[in-house]
Amino acid sequence: MPESGSAAPGSSLPPVSSKALVFPSRPGFGTVGMKCRIRANHFVVKAAAKNVFQYEIKIDPEVKSRAVSRALMNKLIEQFGESHLSGRLPAYDGRNILYTAGPLPFSSNVFELNFSYKDGREKTYKVSIKFAKDFDLYSLIQFLQGRQRECPYDTITALDVVLREFPSQNYVTVSRSFFSPGFGSSPVGDGVECWRGYFQSLRPTQLGLTLNVDLSATSFYKSVNLIDFVLEYLNLQSVPPHGFQDRQRLQLQKALKGVRVETTHIKKMPRRYRITALTPLPANKLMFTIDEGKGETSSRGVEISVAKYFKDNYGSLRFEFLPCIKAGNDSRPTYIPMEVCNIVGGQRYIKKLNEKQVTQILRSACQRPADKERSIIQLVKQNNYNLDKHAKEFSITVDPNLTTIEARVLPPPRLKYHDSGREKMCHPNVGQWNMINKRMVDGGSVDAWACINFSRLGGDAVENFCRALVSMCNNIGMSFNPNPVDVYSRPHSQIENSLREMHKQSVEALKRMNAKHKQLQLLIIVLPDASGLYGTIKRVCETELGIISQCCKPKNIYKCNKQYLENLSLKINVKVGGRNTVLEDALNKRIPLVSDAPTIIFGADVTHPAPGEDSMCSIAAVVASMDWPWVTKYRGLVSAQPHRQEIIEDLFKVDRDPQRGNVAGGMIRELLVAFYKETRTKPHRIIFYRDGVSEGQFKDVLLLEMDAIRKACASLQEGYLPPVTFVVVQKRHHTRLFPENHNNRDMMDRSGNILPGTIVDRAICHPTEFDFFLCSHAGIQGTSRPAHYHVLYDENKFTADGLQVLTNNLCYTYARCTRSVSIVPPAYYAHLAAFRARYYIEGESDSGSGPSGRGVTRESSTAVASSRLPTLMENIKDVMFYC
């Protein structure tokens, strides 16, 4: 298979089938920026051009466990490989597909296998193998060389399964990653440990096929006795003599539901069970009726407690006052004391991690670029794909060296600040700058404000902080009244009532003062010392009272650090309607396909509930620029939608009104109307950055969401169809980019990562479609993750340079800090807005970074989530409340 030779971008390509949805072809390669060479964690793969045969597998009775399915297939190959399979070495996907490098001597066959489980049980299975199809690699070669538009995914999947066969049999598989304590493990608290492993995936690129290999880390249950897990999870030193409180039992039940355990009371015959619940009654009070096959014949039909049954048959229980685990179904449950259960190893912990656990895992996975590159190279050499018997069977070879590729470093944009400052123009240096000698280009005004303190900090500390914050805001360009309406101190036990009372009092005070504002423009809130109330505060302020708020942690109030005050000022300015900075090119109308005609830039994202929160809704957020041609102010809207649904439902909708008939609405329409009110013109162009979409969802998202955009535009005026460019932004991928020479400091940032602005649109990118990797930010710690941008629709006919430079330059306009950020700001803002809305229905975190931890409201959050998402107040929608 050739390593390169993709068709020239923009060259004529053969037509595709009418059923295929084809994304735009690459308009050319970018040329802007300083050329350089970097390395990527992609390894070139070659495969002999011979047929692959696909067979359908059916196991009777049905097996749900992939591990058991694989064990059955291994037994089949061992038992019948030479006699019935012509000695071939198949690759199995663990479910219902088998691949071979040549034909089997039959088109259909059924094999009977006697299978022994670890607990001594035996079962007979029938495995049927039926020919499905065969395919050669010709269409794949054509696709990789740019002569065919449709990707032959079935061929790539087959080769991917071959390369995954060995690790699938030897390690714990989680999606496309493989984990083992042999790669390293470390405890992260609460009965959970972090296992290290690696990710691998076969990718079609301009180089041909490449194997993308990256290091991974994720959480697993500790393989310990259940009592030890319980003590660690509940943070107890010893088992409570009177058992657990009901709250603790429910907490444990949530953590343990679905976990497999192995019994220890019968040494020669351990049995495995899956926990469905914890019993409300302890073992010494939990009664069951001895049925056939249990106990002495004379005892059958007798009701007995679990503790007494175990005492009579296996010995006394140490903790008979603890609940039992429940396994099986409600009609035929099995009760087992906790102390005779061990957690089976290799079970991934999929519940929500708390902040401490997340920190520990991130710390475990964090490696500087040079160290990470070495680890990946060592891993690939250790895997030794070229000696893998399955790879040999299918004539697949993997180059063990990282791919060296051409890249470019885009120049940073010039940023405009206010003329009253000493520095009117800013030249960012390695992705960052500061506010020294600069003033905000459009400082907001705050006349009516107050502060409410829910912490234990004294009044003097809070007032000193408020004075310092007002001074900072005024120094860098805002107009901030130094006199608050009031500074309140309230206990955190009645936060909602305190906020409502404060709002009422401040409205009355402003009325007495004959102030021009009828209510507060800004409320500074000192958070309680205890975490878990941030969401409640934001919900009340933004959906009930209509107050813009800025929350501060007590520890930051106490320190009163200058950098902290500066960052707060940046956030407050955009929350009250100001602008911190604008691109010089935007000011001078020099941005191609943005400045020449009114253009609106959208960002959209969907945030899903944590695993295990099955009744929680997903939250969609859409933001849009309102201030053409500067494109820095983004209005945001949020909407609830069905659980884990990625397609955004409320982009456009039609409601039936009894008086007015069909009424058009939805987030896109509302934002287009708001744009018109701000600029007095309709957008002539739409640029839509969509975050959080995986490759498998590209077509559905494009079809349904583009249709909603079209309908929203047409609902405003007949024939109104502005050209749209639809770009997916991906951060959850495993491509990593490394400097070619880790000793050349000129080509790295301080953390040893590639320079901000580094862009790749060759080699490891799609053979024909319009995509690119952009590392727009400077690393802080660990290895930077570039963003991957993939254009799914482009009626504006962007050039490669046009879209790449626009995207990189926008990353310097993020309002919350003086650094370029890792993804384009409209997508980032949509992410923040979606997380903010999640606080409205979960209300459990103490910071603005995302819900986390086993907060105080976790148990009641399910009921709250089922209710409707609270509606944002209109004045809140007008500003960047989510910052």
Rosetta blueprint (number, residue, H / E / L):
1 M L
2 P L
3 E L
4 S L
5 G L
6 S L
7 A L
8 A L
9 P L
10 G L
11 S L
12 S L
13 L L
14 P L
15 P L
16 V L
17 S L
18 S L
19 K L
20 A L
21 L L
22 V L
23 F L
24 P L
25 S E
26 R L
27 P L
28 G L
29 F L
30 G L
31 T L
32 V L
33 G L
34 M E
35 K E
36 C E
37 R E
38 I E
39 R E
40 A E
41 N L
42 H E
43 F E
44 V E
45 V E
46 K E
47 A E
48 A L
49 A L
50 K L
51 N L
52 V E
53 F E
54 Q E
55 Y E
56 E E
57 I E
58 K E
59 I E
60 D E
61 P L
62 E L
63 V L
64 K L
65 S L
66 R H
67 A H
68 V H
69 S H
70 R H
71 A H
72 L H
73 M H
74 N H
75 K H
76 L H
77 I H
78 E H
79 Q H
80 F H
81 G H
82 E H
83 S H
84 H H
85 L L
86 S L
87 G L
88 R L
89 L L
90 P L
91 A E
92 Y E
93 D L
94 G L
95 R L
96 N L
97 I E
98 L E
99 Y E
100 T E
101 A L
102 G L
103 P L
104 L L
105 P L
106 F L
107 S L
108 S E
109 N E
110 V E
111 F E
112 E E
113 L E
114 N E
115 F E
116 S E
117 Y L
118 K L
119 D L
120 G L
121 R L
122 E E
123 K E
124 T E
125 Y E
126 K E
127 V E
128 S E
129 I E
130 K E
131 F E
132 A E
133 K E
134 D E
135 F E
136 D L
137 L L
138 Y H
139 S H
140 L H
141 I H
142 Q H
143 F H
144 L H
145 Q L
146 G L
147 R L
148 Q L
149 R L
150 E L
151 C L
152 P L
153 Y H
154 D H
155 T H
156 I H
157 T H
158 A H
159 L H
160 D H
161 V H
162 V H
163 L H
164 R H
165 E H
166 F H
167 P H
168 S H
169 Q H
170 N H
171 Y L
172 V E
173 T E
174 V E
175 S L
176 R L
177 S E
178 F E
179 F E
180 S L
181 P H
182 G H
183 F H
184 G L
185 S E
186 S E
187 P E
188 V E
189 G E
190 D L
191 G L
192 V E
193 E E
194 C E
195 W E
196 R E
197 G E
198 Y E
199 F E
200 Q E
201 S E
202 L E
203 R E
204 P E
205 T E
206 Q L
207 L L
208 G E
209 L E
210 T E
211 L E
212 N E
213 V E
214 D E
215 L E
216 S E
217 A E
218 T E
219 S E
220 F E
221 Y E
222 K L
223 S L
224 V L
225 N E
226 L H
227 I H
228 D H
229 F H
230 V H
231 L H
232 E H
233 Y H
234 L L
235 N L
236 L L
237 Q L
238 S L
239 V L
240 P L
241 P L
242 H L
243 G L
244 F L
245 Q L
246 D H
247 R H
248 Q H
249 R H
250 L H
251 Q H
252 L H
253 Q H
254 K H
255 A H
256 L H
257 K L
258 G L
259 V L
260 R E
261 V E
262 E E
263 T E
264 T L
265 H L
266 I L
267 K L
268 K L
269 M L
270 P L
271 R L
272 R E
273 Y E
274 R E
275 I E
276 T E
277 A E
278 L E
279 T E
280 P E
281 L E
282 P E
283 A L
284 N L
285 K L
286 L L
287 M E
288 F E
289 T E
290 I L
291 D L
292 E L
293 G L
294 K L
295 G L
296 E L
297 T H
298 S H
299 S H
300 R L
301 G L
302 V L
303 E E
304 I E
305 S E
306 V H
307 A H
308 K H
309 Y H
310 F H
311 K H
312 D H
313 N H
314 Y L
315 G L
316 S L
317 L L
318 R L
319 F L
320 E L
321 F L
322 L L
323 P E
324 C E
325 I E
326 K E
327 A E
328 G E
329 N L
330 D L
331 S L
332 R L
333 P E
334 T E
335 Y E
336 I E
337 P E
338 M H
339 E H
340 V H
341 C E
342 N E
343 I E
344 V L
345 G L
346 G L
347 Q L
348 R E
349 Y L
350 I L
351 K L
352 K L
353 L L
354 N L
355 E H
356 K H
357 Q H
358 V H
359 T H
360 Q H
361 I H
362 L H
363 R H
364 S H
365 A H
366 C L
367 Q L
368 R L
369 P H
370 A H
371 D H
372 K H
373 E H
374 R H
375 S H
376 I H
377 I H
378 Q H
379 L H
380 V H
381 K H
382 Q H
383 N H
384 N L
385 Y H
386 N H
387 L H
388 D L
389 K H
390 H H
391 A H
392 K H
393 E H
394 F L
395 S L
396 I E
397 T E
398 V E
399 D L
400 P L
401 N L
402 L L
403 T E
404 T E
405 I E
406 E E
407 A E
408 R E
409 V E
410 L L
411 P L
412 P L
413 P L
414 R L
415 L E
416 K E
417 Y L
418 H L
419 D L
420 S L
421 G L
422 R L
423 E L
424 K L
425 M E
426 C E
427 H L
428 P L
429 N E
430 V L
431 G L
432 Q E
433 W L
434 N L
435 M L
436 I L
437 N L
438 K L
439 R L
440 M L
441 V L
442 D E
443 G L
444 G L
445 S E
446 V E
447 D L
448 A L
449 W E
450 A E
451 C E
452 I E
453 N E
454 F L
455 S L
456 R L
457 L L
458 G L
459 G H
460 D H
461 A H
462 V H
463 E H
464 N H
465 F H
466 C H
467 R H
468 A H
469 L H
470 V H
471 S H
472 M H
473 C H
474 N H
475 N H
476 I L
477 G L
478 M L
479 S E
480 F E
481 N L
482 P L
483 N L
484 P L
485 V L
486 D L
487 V E
488 Y E
489 S E
490 R L
491 P L
492 H H
493 S H
494 Q H
495 I H
496 E H
497 N H
498 S H
499 L H
500 R H
501 E H
502 M H
503 H H
504 K H
505 Q H
506 S H
507 V H
508 E H
509 A H
510 L H
511 K H
512 R H
513 M L
514 N L
515 A L
516 K L
517 H L
518 K L
519 Q L
520 L L
521 Q L
522 L E
523 L E
524 I E
525 I E
526 V E
527 L L
528 P L
529 D L
530 A L
531 S L
532 G L
533 L L
534 Y H
535 G H
536 T H
537 I H
538 K H
539 R H
540 V H
541 C H
542 E H
543 T H
544 E H
545 L H
546 G L
547 I L
548 I L
549 S E
550 Q E
551 C E
552 C E
553 K L
554 P H
555 K H
556 N H
557 I H
558 Y H
559 K H
560 C L
561 N L
562 K H
563 Q H
564 Y H
565 L H
566 E H
567 N H
568 L H
569 S H
570 L H
571 K H
572 I H
573 N H
574 V H
575 K H
576 V L
577 G L
578 G L
579 R E
580 N L
581 T L
582 V E
583 L E
584 E H
585 D H
586 A H
587 L H
588 N L
589 K L
590 R L
591 I L
592 P L
593 L L
594 V L
595 S L
596 D L
597 A L
598 P L
599 T E
600 I E
601 I E
602 F E
603 G E
604 A E
605 D E
606 V E
607 T E
608 H L
609 P L
610 A L
611 P L
612 G L
613 E L
614 D L
615 S L
616 M L
617 C L
618 S E
619 I E
620 A E
621 A E
622 V E
623 V E
624 A E
625 S E
626 M L
627 D L
628 W L
629 P L
630 W L
631 V L
632 T L
633 K L
634 Y E
635 R E
636 G E
637 L E
638 V E
639 S E
640 A E
641 Q E
642 P L
643 H L
644 R L
645 Q L
646 E L
647 I L
648 I L
649 E H
650 D H
651 L H
652 F L
653 K E
654 V E
655 D E
656 R E
657 D E
658 P L
659 Q L
660 R L
661 G E
662 N E
663 V E
664 A E
665 G E
666 G L
667 M H
668 I H
669 R H
670 E H
671 L H
672 L H
673 V H
674 A H
675 F H
676 Y H
677 K H
678 E H
679 T H
680 R L
681 T L
682 K L
683 P L
684 H L
685 R E
686 I E
687 I E
688 F E
689 Y E
690 R E
691 D E
692 G L
693 V L
694 S L
695 E H
696 G H
697 Q H
698 F H
699 K H
700 D H
701 V H
702 L H
703 L H
704 L H
705 E H
706 M H
707 D H
708 A H
709 I H
710 R H
711 K H
712 A H
713 C H
714 A H
715 S H
716 L H
717 Q L
718 E L
719 G L
720 Y L
721 L L
722 P L
723 P L
724 V E
725 T E
726 F E
727 V E
728 V E
729 V E
730 Q E
731 K L
732 R L
733 H L
734 H L
735 T L
736 R L
737 L E
738 F E
739 P E
740 E L
741 N L
742 H L
743 N L
744 N L
745 R H
746 D H
747 M H
748 M E
749 D L
750 R L
751 S L
752 G L
753 N L
754 I E
755 L L
756 P L
757 G L
758 T E
759 I E
760 V E
761 D L
762 R L
763 A L
764 I L
765 C L
766 H L
767 P L
768 T L
769 E E
770 F L
771 D E
772 F E
773 F E
774 L E
775 C E
776 S L
777 H L
778 A L
779 G L
780 I L
781 Q L
782 G L
783 T L
784 S L
785 R L
786 P L
787 A E
788 H E
789 Y E
790 H E
791 V E
792 L E
793 Y E
794 D E
795 E L
796 N L
797 K L
798 F L
799 T L
800 A H
801 D H
802 G H
803 L H
804 Q H
805 V H
806 L H
807 T H
808 N H
809 N H
810 L H
811 C L
812 Y L
813 T L
814 Y L
815 A L
816 R L
817 C L
818 T L
819 R E
820 S L
821 V L
822 S L
823 I L
824 V L
825 P H
826 P H
827 A H
828 Y H
829 Y H
830 A H
831 H H
832 L H
833 A H
834 A H
835 F H
836 R H
837 A H
838 R H
839 Y H
840 Y H
841 I H
842 E H
843 G L
844 E L
845 S L
846 D L
847 S L
848 G L
849 S L
850 G L
851 P L
852 S L
853 G L
854 R L
855 G L
856 V L
857 T L
858 R L
859 E L
860 S L
861 S H
862 T H
863 A H
864 V H
865 A H
866 S H
867 S L
868 R L
869 L L
870 P L
871 T L
872 L L
873 M L
874 E H
875 N H
876 I H
877 K H
878 D L
879 V L
880 M L
881 F L
882 Y L
883 C L
